[in-house]
Amino acid sequence: MESSSTDTGGTSRRQATRQKLYEAAVTLIAEQGFSATTVDEIAERAGVAKGTVYYNFASKTVLFEELLRHGVGLLTASLRSAAEEVRRRGGGSVEALDEMIRAGLVFIDAYPAFTQLYVAELWRTNRTWQPTLMVVRGEAVAVVESVLREGVERGELSAEIDVQLTAAALVGMVLVAALDWQSFQRERSLDDVHSALSLLLRGRVSGTGSPASGA
């Protein structure tokens, strides 16, 4: 038992250290780009020794790749949790999509630097971590796809919906709208932005005035 407690403590400390490094790396890379950011700067911003960075990650590239996994993993978990909560209370697919939009906005509001970095990397194809980025992006979009398919099967959404493209469009809508909000419309509240996107969702996905729209 004592050994187990020690192992748990060591794991927790390592997770806390990794979190510091993620936060330092995402802030610096968002500010000055990947190439311009050095391991020394990441270590200094995180308040750790340079050797600690290499103890946790083999290189700056590996650190960034794991940062993408970590950040998009958090987003995916938030989306999935929102959908599952709606299912537990008996809500429909449009309500689940609406709650996922809100969960996405909450995530972006909490991690704006990561979101900016993630969106920028989606447009680059010459990075060594591009395959990893595509995998984690696919996992996030797949959560939305599952709700759309369920809605089509239940007859809550039109059978004409292109599930794959609609899921990508919904995720993209939230990312782009949220970045615009963060950059140019900070006077708006999260509720205000969610309300605008909610209206768009209900008008474009479920059909204005249809029973599924909740109108």
C-alpha positions as CSV (number, residue, x, y, z in Angstrom):
1,M,0.0,0.0,0.0
2,E,2.8,2.4,0.8
3,S,4.4,1.7,-2.5
4,S,1.1,2.3,-4.3
5,S,0.7,5.6,-2.5
6,T,4.2,6.6,-3.5
7,D,3.5,5.7,-7.1
8,T,0.3,7.7,-7.1
9,G,2.0,10.7,-5.7
10,G,4.8,10.5,-8.3
11,T,2.2,10.2,-11.1
12,S,0.3,13.2,-9.8
13,R,3.4,15.3,-9.7
14,R,4.4,14.3,-13.2
15,Q,0.9,15.1,-14.5
16,A,1.1,18.5,-12.7
17,T,4.6,19.2,-14.3
18,R,3.3,18.2,-17.8
19,Q,0.3,20.5,-17.3
20,K,2.7,23.4,-16.5
21,L,4.7,22.6,-19.6
22,Y,1.6,22.4,-21.8
23,E,0.4,25.8,-20.6
24,A,3.8,27.4,-21.1
25,A,4.3,25.9,-24.5
26,V,0.8,26.8,-25.8
27,T,1.2,30.4,-24.7
28,L,4.6,30.9,-26.1
29,I,3.9,29.1,-29.4
30,A,0.7,31.1,-29.8
31,E,2.7,34.3,-29.2
32,Q,5.7,33.7,-31.4
33,G,5.3,30.5,-33.4
34,F,6.7,27.0,-33.0
35,S,10.0,27.6,-34.7
36,A,10.8,30.7,-32.7
37,T,10.0,29.1,-29.4
38,T,12.9,27.4,-27.6
39,V,12.9,24.6,-25.0
40,D,14.7,27.0,-22.7
41,E,11.8,29.5,-22.9
42,I,9.3,26.8,-22.3
43,A,11.2,25.7,-19.2
44,E,11.6,29.2,-17.9
45,R,7.9,30.0,-18.5
46,A,6.9,26.8,-16.7
47,G,9.2,27.5,-13.8
48,V,11.2,24.2,-14.2
49,A,14.7,23.2,-15.3
50,K,15.4,22.5,-18.9
51,G,16.2,18.9,-18.1
52,T,12.6,18.5,-16.8
53,V,11.3,19.2,-20.3
54,Y,13.4,16.4,-21.8
55,Y,12.5,14.1,-18.9
56,N,8.9,14.4,-19.8
57,F,9.2,14.8,-23.6
58,A,11.9,13.6,-26.0
59,S,11.8,16.9,-27.9
60,K,10.0,20.1,-28.5
61,T,8.2,18.4,-31.4
62,V,7.0,15.6,-29.1
63,L,5.9,18.1,-26.5
64,F,3.8,19.9,-29.1
65,E,2.3,16.7,-30.5
66,E,1.3,15.7,-27.0
67,L,-0.1,19.1,-26.3
68,L,-2.4,18.7,-29.3
69,R,-3.5,15.3,-28.0
70,H,-4.1,16.7,-24.6
71,G,-6.0,19.8,-25.7
72,V,-8.2,18.2,-28.3
73,G,-8.8,15.3,-25.9
74,L,-10.2,17.8,-23.3
75,L,-12.5,19.3,-26.0
76,T,-13.7,15.9,-27.1
77,A,-14.5,14.9,-23.5
78,S,-16.4,18.1,-23.0
79,L,-18.5,17.5,-26.1
80,R,-19.2,13.9,-25.2
81,S,-20.1,14.8,-21.6
82,A,-22.6,17.4,-22.9
83,A,-24.3,15.0,-25.2
84,E,-24.5,12.2,-22.6
85,E,-26.0,14.6,-20.0
86,V,-28.8,15.5,-22.5
87,R,-29.4,11.8,-23.2
88,R,-29.6,11.1,-19.4
89,R,-32.4,13.6,-19.0
90,G,-34.3,12.4,-22.1
91,G,-33.5,15.2,-24.4
92,G,-33.4,15.0,-28.2
93,S,-30.6,15.3,-30.7
94,V,-31.0,19.0,-31.4
95,E,-30.8,19.7,-27.7
96,A,-27.7,17.6,-27.5
97,L,-26.1,19.5,-30.4
98,D,-27.0,22.7,-28.7
99,E,-25.4,21.7,-25.5
100,M,-22.3,20.6,-27.3
101,I,-22.1,24.0,-28.9
102,R,-22.2,25.6,-25.5
103,A,-19.6,23.1,-24.2
104,G,-17.4,24.0,-27.1
105,L,-17.7,27.7,-26.3
106,V,-16.9,27.1,-22.6
107,F,-13.8,25.2,-23.6
108,I,-12.6,27.9,-26.0
109,D,-13.3,30.6,-23.5
110,A,-11.1,28.7,-21.0
111,Y,-8.3,27.8,-23.5
112,P,-8.2,30.6,-26.1
113,A,-4.5,30.3,-26.8
114,F,-4.8,26.6,-27.5
115,T,-7.8,27.1,-29.7
116,Q,-6.0,29.7,-31.8
117,L,-3.0,27.4,-32.1
118,Y,-5.2,24.4,-33.0
119,V,-7.1,26.2,-35.7
120,A,-3.8,27.6,-37.2
121,E,-2.3,24.1,-37.3
122,L,-5.3,22.7,-39.1
123,W,-4.3,24.7,-42.2
124,R,-0.7,23.5,-42.2
125,T,0.2,20.3,-44.0
126,N,4.0,20.2,-43.7
127,R,4.2,19.5,-39.9
128,T,5.4,16.1,-38.6
129,W,2.5,16.0,-36.2
130,Q,-0.1,16.4,-38.9
131,P,-1.2,12.8,-38.8
132,T,-1.7,13.1,-35.0
133,L,-3.7,16.3,-35.5
134,M,-6.0,14.6,-38.0
135,V,-6.6,11.7,-35.7
136,V,-7.6,13.8,-32.7
137,R,-9.6,16.2,-34.9
138,G,-11.5,13.1,-36.2
139,E,-12.2,12.0,-32.6
140,A,-13.8,15.3,-31.8
141,V,-15.9,15.5,-35.0
142,A,-16.9,11.8,-34.5
143,V,-18.7,12.8,-31.3
144,V,-20.9,15.2,-33.2
145,E,-21.4,12.7,-36.0
146,S,-22.8,10.2,-33.6
147,V,-25.4,12.6,-32.3
148,L,-26.4,13.5,-35.9
149,R,-26.8,9.9,-36.9
150,E,-28.9,9.2,-33.9
151,G,-31.1,12.2,-34.7
152,V,-31.5,10.9,-38.3
153,E,-32.4,7.4,-37.1
154,R,-35.0,8.8,-34.7
155,G,-36.5,11.0,-37.4
156,E,-35.6,14.1,-35.4
157,L,-33.3,15.3,-38.2
158,S,-33.6,15.2,-42.0
159,A,-32.4,12.0,-43.7
160,E,-30.9,14.2,-46.3
161,I,-28.2,15.5,-43.9
162,D,-24.7,14.8,-44.9
163,V,-23.6,13.6,-41.5
164,Q,-19.9,13.8,-42.0
165,L,-19.9,17.2,-43.6
166,T,-22.5,18.7,-41.2
167,A,-20.5,17.5,-38.1
168,A,-17.4,19.2,-39.5
169,A,-19.4,22.3,-40.3
170,L,-20.8,22.5,-36.8
171,V,-17.4,22.1,-35.1
172,G,-15.9,24.7,-37.5
173,M,-18.8,27.1,-36.9
174,V,-18.1,27.0,-33.1
175,L,-14.3,27.4,-33.6
176,V,-14.5,30.3,-36.0
177,A,-17.4,32.1,-34.2
178,A,-15.6,31.8,-30.9
179,L,-12.3,33.0,-32.2
180,D,-14.1,36.0,-33.7
181,W,-15.8,36.6,-30.4
182,Q,-12.5,36.4,-28.5
183,S,-10.7,38.6,-30.9
184,F,-13.2,41.3,-32.0
185,Q,-16.4,41.0,-29.9
186,R,-15.3,40.6,-26.3
187,E,-18.2,42.8,-25.1
188,R,-20.5,39.9,-25.9
189,S,-21.1,37.3,-23.1
190,L,-20.8,33.6,-23.6
191,D,-24.6,33.3,-23.3
192,D,-25.0,35.9,-26.1
193,V,-22.7,34.0,-28.4
194,H,-24.3,30.7,-27.6
195,S,-27.8,32.1,-28.2
196,A,-26.8,33.3,-31.7
197,L,-25.3,29.9,-32.6
198,S,-28.3,28.1,-31.1
199,L,-30.6,30.0,-33.4
200,L,-28.5,29.1,-36.4
201,L,-28.4,25.4,-35.4
202,R,-32.2,25.2,-35.0
203,G,-32.9,27.0,-38.2
204,R,-30.3,25.2,-40.4
205,V,-30.2,21.7,-39.0
206,S,-33.7,20.9,-37.7
207,G,-35.8,23.1,-39.9
208,T,-37.3,26.4,-38.7
209,G,-40.5,25.8,-36.8
210,S,-40.3,22.0,-37.0
211,P,-41.2,20.0,-33.9
212,A,-37.6,19.0,-33.5
213,S,-36.4,22.5,-33.3
214,G,-37.9,23.2,-30.0
215,A,-39.5,26.3,-31.4
